[in-house]
């Protein structure tokens, strides 16, 4: 990554619907250069999606919670992950170190609906225990631009 890569990513973050031609105009570089950089960044896995960001709250899912799961070690993570993948309210699932085995970010329409979601999550024998916390407010939303800028700093 160099300064031009960072400038391209910053512009795409600010104006996600901007095209390659307009990006090249604003940055003062050739269209082919911008396209080649985008192709390389995508191939390297730096850019993982051009999909829109969607706010679950705008879809009626006002509650965000984090759930930890302890699973039976003889069952394995893959079977539990396959089960979780079938639950739309599970937005993320990560295998973690520590006392828990999996860490989830889930959403629900209300606190009462969160109970339904958790009941569905733990409905497999492989899950021995769960714990959850409800997020009250997002202080820092998911972000990567500060990391991108820091990655090119000397």
C-alpha positions as a printed NumPy array, in Angstrom:
array([[  0.   ,   0.   ,   0.   ],
       [  1.205,   3.458,  -0.817],
       [ -0.196,   6.98 ,  -0.617],
       [ -2.226,   6.625,  -3.835],
       [ -3.848,   3.426,  -2.569],
       [ -4.798,   5.219,   0.65 ],
       [ -6.201,   8.212,  -1.288],
       [ -8.275,   5.878,  -3.488],
       [ -9.655,   4.022,  -0.46 ],
       [-10.402,   7.286,   1.377],
       [-12.324,   8.606,  -1.618],
       [-14.281,   5.355,  -1.968],
       [-15.093,   5.442,   1.743],
       [-16.358,   9.037,   1.462],
       [-18.241,   8.493,  -1.816],
       [-18.927,   4.746,  -2.224],
       [-20.967,   5.225,  -5.408],
       [-18.234,   7.123,  -7.222],
       [-17.04 ,   5.539, -10.443],
       [-13.507,   4.784, -11.547],
       [-13.503,   7.673, -14.031],
       [-14.591,  10.238, -11.426],
       [-12.094,   8.812,  -8.939],
       [ -9.304,   9.299, -11.477],
       [-10.442,  12.872, -12.155],
       [-10.57 ,  13.817,  -8.484],
       [ -7.191,  12.276,  -7.747],
       [ -5.531,  13.521, -10.927],
       [ -4.376,  10.11 , -12.141],
       [ -5.188,   7.992, -15.175],
       [ -8.358,   5.913, -15.175],
       [ -6.313,   2.817, -15.96 ],
       [ -4.132,   3.466, -12.921],
       [ -7.155,   3.643, -10.623],
       [ -8.657,   0.492, -12.148],
       [ -5.362,  -1.392, -11.847],
       [ -5.003,  -0.307,  -8.212],
       [ -8.561,  -1.375,  -7.393],
       [ -8.059,  -4.729,  -9.104],
       [ -4.818,  -5.3  ,  -7.173],
       [ -6.341,  -4.258,  -3.84 ],
       [ -9.269,  -6.595,  -4.424],
       [ -6.999,  -9.473,  -5.481],
       [ -4.848,  -8.96 ,  -2.362],
       [ -7.944,  -9.071,  -0.156],
       [ -7.599,  -5.452,   1.001],
       [-10.949,  -4.596,  -0.579],
       [-13.375,  -7.335,   0.403],
       [-16.655,  -5.913,  -0.852],
       [-18.276,  -3.187,  -2.886],
       [-21.637,  -3.96 ,  -1.277],
       [-23.572,  -1.24 ,   0.541],
       [-23.417,  -1.012,   4.322],
       [-26.835,  -1.705,   5.793],
       [-27.952,  -0.588,   9.267],
       [-29.866,  -3.405,  10.998],
       [-31.771,  -0.776,  13.011],
       [-33.216,   0.606,   9.77 ],
       [-34.653,  -2.864,   9.162],
       [-36.293,  -2.916,  12.596],
       [-33.516,  -4.713,  14.478],
       [-32.958,  -2.144,  17.231],
       [-31.078,  -4.357,  19.708],
       [-27.454,  -5.402,  19.237],
       [-25.976,  -7.979,  21.584],
       [-22.758,  -9.902,  21.928],
       [-23.038, -13.568,  22.814],
       [-20.319, -15.952,  23.93 ],
       [-20.761, -19.686,  23.487],
       [-19.013, -22.596,  25.115],
       [-19.263, -25.701,  22.987],
       [-18.662, -29.384,  23.578],
       [-15.163, -30.005,  22.335],
       [-16.053, -33.359,  20.793],
       [-18.685, -31.676,  18.585],
       [-16.339, -29.176,  16.934],
       [-16.806, -25.613,  15.777],
       [-17.886, -26.384,  12.219],
       [-21.207, -28.004,  13.167],
       [-22.057, -25.096,  15.454],
       [-21.004, -22.57 ,  12.792],
       [-23.248, -24.3  ,  10.252],
       [-26.16 , -24.047,  12.701],
       [-25.444, -20.366,  13.372],
       [-25.216, -19.597,   9.644],
       [-28.903, -20.517,   9.389],
       [-29.927, -17.81 ,  11.866],
       [-30.303, -14.448,  10.068],
       [-29.892, -12.428,  13.274],
       [-26.356, -13.775,  13.767],
       [-24.275, -11.144,  11.978],
       [-20.827, -12.442,  12.916],
       [-19.312, -15.464,  14.615],
       [-15.661, -15.715,  15.612],
       [-13.695, -18.542,  17.192],
       [-11.882, -16.98 ,  20.157],
       [ -9.416, -17.763,  22.892],
       [-10.295, -17.632,  26.571],
       [-13.169, -19.182,  28.468],
       [-15.585, -18.977,  25.53 ],
       [-15.205, -20.806,  22.237],
       [-17.261, -18.544,  19.972],
       [-18.053, -14.835,  20.079],
       [-21.146, -13.624,  18.199],
       [-22.646, -10.299,  17.238],
       [-26.396, -10.662,  16.973],
       [-29.356,  -8.353,  16.451],
       [-32.991,  -8.525,  17.515],
       [-36.124,  -6.439,  17.185],
       [-36.457,  -5.995,  20.978],
       [-35.155,  -7.407,  24.242],
       [-37.96 ,  -9.984,  24.194],
       [-37.03 , -10.901,  20.631],
       [-33.417, -11.278,  21.749],
       [-34.559, -14.123,  23.99 ],
       [-36.047, -15.843,  20.922],
       [-32.778, -15.383,  19.025],
       [-30.692, -16.76 ,  21.908],
       [-33.065, -19.706,  22.304],
       [-32.593, -20.487,  18.634],
       [-28.804, -20.135,  18.937],
       [-28.548, -22.604,  21.835],
       [-30.984, -25.121,  20.334],
       [-28.233, -27.609,  19.506],
       [-26.719, -30.063,  21.994],
       [-23.183, -29.009,  21.038],
       [-23.635, -25.69 ,  22.876],
       [-23.11 , -26.122,  26.594],
       [-23.403, -22.537,  27.818],
       [-24.075, -19.042,  26.544],
       [-23.7  , -15.567,  27.973],
       [-24.871, -12.333,  26.437],
       [-24.514,  -8.594,  26.851],
       [-26.649,  -5.948,  25.201],
       [-24.926,  -3.025,  23.521],
       [-26.384,   0.255,  24.743],
       [-24.654,   2.575,  22.281],
       [-22.012,   2.231,  19.588],
       [-19.173,   4.517,  20.622],
       [-16.921,   3.67 ,  17.67 ],
       [-18.534,   1.957,  14.682],
       [-16.618,  -0.581,  12.63 ],
       [-13.891,   1.294,  10.823],
       [-10.691,   0.608,   8.949],
       [ -9.565,   3.955,   7.538],
       [ -7.386,   4.842,  10.564],
       [ -5.765,   1.418,  10.205],
       [ -5.191,   1.957,   6.484],
       [ -3.579,   5.327,   7.144],
       [ -1.418,   3.844,   9.912],
       [ -0.285,   0.982,   7.68 ],
       [  1.524,   3.381,   5.355],
       [  3.042,   5.571,   8.071],
       [  6.833,   5.396,   8.367]])
